[in-house]
Amino acid sequence: MLTVLGVTLGPVMNYCSLHRHDCWEVILNLSGSGEERLGDGRYPFFPGSVTVCPPGTPHMKDCPSGQMWQDLSLRFSDKGFSLNRLRFSDDFEQSLSKILHLMQTASARRESDGYCRALGEAVCALLREWDRRAPENALVERIQVELSRHFSDPEFSADRALEKMDYCPDYLRRLFRQSTGETPTEALTRLRLTHACTLLSRKGSAMPVREIALLSGFYDADYFSRLFRRAMGCSPRAYRAEH
């Protein structure tokens, strides 16, 4: 039986030393990018990236000097849980983010263990579904890294990321969608909107929406607001007020 041990919104950090847990940990990166170690491997992380750490697996995170990241993590125990892959990306609907935030709220309100367990089981079901899909291709990860490095540049587009690779762009788009469930353009938009959410939710921030749009990769603040409302169900100003 699954037992939820904790849901934690981590502090804004630049470095996290090597450590391990005696339980499963699911880490959703909310903002920032850099490199993480998982076991013997080293991998890039970026907004929306998901890392699943099995019990006893050493892991750490680091990012370039002057940059920071923040993540949201779930720790649980379940002897029957297993995955073939341990690294994913949240989908365009931010399904994992929504469930983890629900769990965080439920924990703060001291909801029943059964309610939190049901949400934890939903996380496991989502990860199993992602794991069931075709294995991630190295090309897909290269595209994800390229998007994560340049998403804040308004001049950058998903097509520019694909043009840097020696493959037909249409082939890369199909491969990316098959592996992640979204197109490169959708992934780029998700990265930008996720970053905008982080800026909007910073405590005490009075940054104008137009400036947030620009820092998130949008020249046109009106277009940004329309996309934001479509994805989040409210305007950027309403989101800031709520969060």
N, C-alpha and C positions, 0 to 999 in steps of 0.2 A: 504493500500500500504506500502511496506517495505521502510524504510528510513535508510540508513547507517549513523551512527553517528560518527564512527571512527574505525580505525584499528591500534593497538598499539603493538609494540615490547617492552615488558617490560624490565626493567633493571635486571641485575643478582641480586637476592635477597636471603635472608635467612628467612625472616618473612614478612607477609603482614597482617595488623590488620583487624579486623572485619569491614566490610563496606557493602553497598548495592547501587544499581543503580535503577533509575526509568525507565530502559529500559532492553531489553534482552542483555546478554553478553555470548559470546561463547569463552571459554578459552582453547587453545591448549598448553599443556605443552611441551616445546622443550627439556629441559634438567633438570636433577636433580629429586629427589624423596623425598617424605615426606607425610604429612597428610593435608588434606583440610577439612574445615567445609562448608557444604552447607545446609542452613536451620538448622534443628535439628540433622542432620546426620554428621558423620565423616567418611572420606574415604581416602584411599591411592591415591596419584598421582604419576606418573612416566612418562618418555619420551613417547610421543604419546598419553597420556591420554587426554580426552576431557571432560570438564565440561560445562554444559549449565545452566546459572543462570537466572531464570525468574525475571521480574521486582519486586523490593522490597524484594528480598530474600537475607538475610545476608550471607556473605561468607568470608573466610579467608584461608590463606595457611601458613604452617610452615614446616620446615625440621630440621633434627638433627644438633646439633652444629658442625660447621666446614664445613657443606655442603651448597650448593647453588642451586637455580633453575632459569630458565628463561622461560617465556611463551609469547605467541602471542594471542592477544584477539581482538574480533570483537564486537562492540556494535551497536545495531540496534533497531528500534521500528517497530512493526507490530502487530496490534490488532488481526489479524487473525491467528497468529502463535501459535502452542501448541505442546507439546510432552508428552508422557507418562513417558519416562525415561529421566534422565538428565545427565547421565554419560556414556561415550562411549570410544572407543579407535580408533585412526585413523587407516585406513586400510593399507595393505602392500604397496600399491601404493602411500601412503601419500597424498591421495586425498584432505583432508581438508587442510593440510599444503600447498599444491600447490595453492589452491584457495586463502587462506589467504595471502600468499606471493604476489600473483598477485594483490590482493586488496591493500596491503601495497604499492606496487610499483605504482599502479594507483593513490593512494591518494597523494604520493610524487610528481607525475608528474601532479597533478591537472587534471586528466581525467574527462570526463563528468559525471554528476550524474547518467545518465542512464547506463553507463558502470559499475560503481560501484554497482548500484542497481542490475544489472543482475548477477554480481558475488555474491552479498549477497543472492539473490534468489537461486543461485546454492548451497550455503552453507546450506540454509534451506531445500532444496530438498534432499541433502545428509543426513542431520540429520534425516529427516522424514523416509528415506529409512532404516537407521540404527535402528530407533525406531520401524519400522514395523517388524523387525526380532524377533525371539524368545527372550523373556526377558532374561537378563543376569542371570546366575546361580551363587550362592555363590561359588561354586567350581571353576567356571571360574575366578572369581575375586581372589580367593586364588592362582590360577596358575599365573595370571598376576602379583600379588604382588611378588611371588617367583621369577619370571623372572626378574622383575624390580630391585630386591635386589641383584641379583647375575650376571647380564648380563656382567659385566666387568671382571668376572673371566673366563679366557680361559679354565679352567678345568670344568666349569659348562656347562651342556647341558639341553635341554628341558626335556629329559627323566628323568634326576635327579629330576627335579621339580615334575614330575608326580609320581615318585616312593615314594615321601614323603606322598602321600595321599592313603587312604585305599580304593581305587577303581581300577578297571581294567584300565591300561593305554590306551588301545584302546577305551574304553568308554569315558575317559576324552578327548582324542584327538577329537572324534566325537562331543562331547558336546562343546568343545572349538571352533571348526570350525563352528558349527551351530550358535553359539552366536556371534562370532567375524568376521567370513568370512576368517580366516586364521588359519593355524596350529600353535601349540605351538612353533615349530621350526622356522616357518616364523616370528612369533611375536618376538622371541628372536633375530633373525637376524635383524629385523627392529629396535629393541632397540639399538643394537650394532652399526648399521650404522647411526642411528640418533645421537648417542653420538659422533661418528666419525665426522659427519658433523659439530657438535657444536665445536669440537676441531679444525677442519680445518678452520672454519670461524672466529676464535678469532683474533681480530685485533692485528697485530704485531707478531703473533705466527710463530716461525720458527721450531717447533717441527718436527722431522723426521717422515715420514709416517710410518716407522717400529714401532716407539714408540707409535704413535697414534693407530695403529692396536692393539698393546698389551694392551693399556689402554681401548680399546673398546671390548676386549674379544677375540682377534685373535692372536694365536702364529705365524701363517704363514702370513707374510706381503703380499706375492704374492697372496695367496688365498683371503685375504682381498681386495686387489686391484681389483681382478677379480669380486668379489661379488659387490664391490662398483660401478664399471663401469656398471655392469648389472643393478643395481638398479637406479643409478643416471644418466647414460648416458655419463659419463666422468670419467677420472681418478681422484684419490684423489688430485693429484697436480693441475690438471686443475680446480677442484672444488675450491681449496684454492685460486687460482689466480682470479677466477671469483667472489668469495664472500669476 
